């Protein structure tokens, strides 16, 4: 499992986030899904740091209906959001940003046997998001490009 520097949201334009909040995380990749996701402040199973849409001027909730999805062999539930995601923020030569990137804000997990994921996630500091690099459509017959790779092309 590989982790990369990433940012989610624009905290420079928000109303005074607490000094303890940062939008700089470590993200892991999942090639089995197009759906990206990040841990909500209420979900602390894998990371001590989580994303909070209240501190991003670019965050938009896309649905009030909670959805379930699979990523990295785990089943999650949460709300659908869009926000600006940037990969490789610490190196301007490789930095890639996607505005209005669709993702799930994880607030629940349903798998009972998650022990195999604790060591990989815990081995990286501040892993707070999963970037879906799959290329199949998230929603069939939908013209909206929701996946990170789909939006790039």
Secondary structure as the mmCIF struct_conf table of DSSP 4:
data_model
#
loop_
_struct_conf.conf_type_id
_struct_conf.id
_struct_conf.beg_label_comp_id
_struct_conf.beg_label_asym_id
_struct_conf.beg_label_seq_id
_struct_conf.end_label_comp_id
_struct_conf.end_label_asym_id
_struct_conf.end_label_seq_id
STRN STRN1 UNK A 3 UNK A 8
BEND BEND1 UNK A 9 UNK A 9
TURN_TY1_P TURN_TY1_P1 UNK A 12 UNK A 13
BEND BEND2 UNK A 14 UNK A 15
TURN_TY1_P TURN_TY1_P2 UNK A 19 UNK A 20
STRN STRN2 UNK A 24 UNK A 30
TURN_TY1_P TURN_TY1_P3 UNK A 31 UNK A 32
BEND BEND3 UNK A 34 UNK A 34
STRN STRN3 UNK A 36 UNK A 39
STRN STRN4 UNK A 40 UNK A 40
TURN_TY1_P TURN_TY1_P4 UNK A 41 UNK A 42
BEND BEND4 UNK A 45 UNK A 46
BEND BEND5 UNK A 48 UNK A 48
STRN STRN5 UNK A 51 UNK A 51
HELX_RH_3T_P HELX_RH_3T_P1 UNK A 53 UNK A 55
TURN_TY1_P TURN_TY1_P5 UNK A 57 UNK A 58
STRN STRN6 UNK A 60 UNK A 71
TURN_TY1_P TURN_TY1_P6 UNK A 72 UNK A 73
STRN STRN7 UNK A 74 UNK A 87
TURN_TY1_P TURN_TY1_P7 UNK A 89 UNK A 90
TURN_TY1_P TURN_TY1_P8 UNK A 92 UNK A 94
STRN STRN8 UNK A 96 UNK A 109
BEND BEND6 UNK A 112 UNK A 112
HELX_RH_AL_P HELX_RH_AL_P1 UNK A 115 UNK A 122
TURN_TY1_P TURN_TY1_P9 UNK A 123 UNK A 123
BEND BEND7 UNK A 124 UNK A 124
TURN_TY1_P TURN_TY1_P10 UNK A 125 UNK A 126
STRN STRN9 UNK A 127 UNK A 132
BEND BEND8 UNK A 136 UNK A 136
BEND BEND9 UNK A 138 UNK A 139
TURN_TY1_P TURN_TY1_P11 UNK A 140 UNK A 141
BEND BEND10 UNK A 144 UNK A 144
BEND BEND11 UNK A 147 UNK A 147
HELX_RH_AL_P HELX_RH_AL_P2 UNK A 148 UNK A 152
#
